[in-house]
Amino acid sequence: MPGIVAELARDELADVVGLTARVNDLQRRIKSLVEATAPTLLAMPGVGVLTAAKLVGETAG
């Protein structure tokens, strides 16, 4: 039984590592798009990349 638990844990860890890499890649892509599209939003206190992206997405059309 311990062998199967270790195998499942390794599988879960591999999933987490893969998803973390994907999230990081998406964050980089979103950041570059927002910096190009709405730099004034990013200059506002308290507005980060994801908030600015959400605002752009909601008002884009």
C-alpha positions as semicolon CSV with decimal commas, in nm:
position;residue;x (nm);y (nm);z (nm)
1;M;0,000;0,000;0,000
2;P;0,275;0,257;0,074
3;G;0,403;0,214;-0,283
4;I;0,071;0,321;-0,433
5;V;0,049;0,620;-0,200
6;A;0,396;0,733;-0,308
7;E;0,303;0,685;-0,674
8;L;-0,014;0,890;-0,633
9;A;0,178;1,161;-0,450
10;R;0,434;1,176;-0,734
11;D;0,154;1,203;-0,989
12;E;-0,012;1,484;-0,794
13;L;0,318;1,666;-0,757
14;A;0,384;1,637;-1,131
15;D;0,040;1,786;-1,198
16;V;0,105;2,074;-0,960
17;V;0,445;2,145;-1,118
18;G;0,298;2,140;-1,469
19;L;0,006;2,364;-1,377
20;T;0,236;2,606;-1,194
21;A;0,450;2,639;-1,505
22;R;0,140;2,704;-1,716
23;V;0,009;2,967;-1,473
24;N;0,347;3,141;-1,469
25;D;0,356;3,146;-1,850
26;L;0,005;3,289;-1,869
27;Q;0,091;3,556;-1,612
28;R;0,393;3,662;-1,820
29;R;0,181;3,680;-2,134
30;I;-0,095;3,877;-1,962
31;K;0,161;4,116;-1,814
32;S;0,320;4,195;-2,150
33;L;-0,022;4,251;-2,310
34;V;-0,142;4,478;-2,030
35;E;0,182;4,676;-2,028
36;A;0,138;4,740;-2,400
37;T;-0,236;4,808;-2,384
38;A;-0,297;4,994;-2,059
39;P;0,019;5,126;-1,893
40;T;-0,179;5,405;-1,726
41;L;-0,386;5,149;-1,536
42;L;-0,070;4,987;-1,406
43;A;0,054;5,326;-1,288
44;M;-0,247;5,364;-1,058
45;P;-0,187;5,274;-0,693
46;G;-0,335;4,938;-0,605
47;V;-0,389;4,824;-0,965
48;G;-0,181;4,521;-1,051
49;V;-0,149;4,326;-1,372
50;L;-0,448;4,098;-1,318
51;T;-0,677;4,381;-1,208
52;A;-0,575;4,588;-1,510
53;A;-0,630;4,289;-1,740
54;K;-0,976;4,235;-1,592
55;L;-1,066;4,601;-1,645
56;V;-0,941;4,597;-2,004
57;G;-1,128;4,276;-2,073
58;E;-1,452;4,407;-1,928
59;T;-1,441;4,734;-2,122
60;A;-1,294;4,612;-2,450
61;G;-1,611;4,548;-2,615
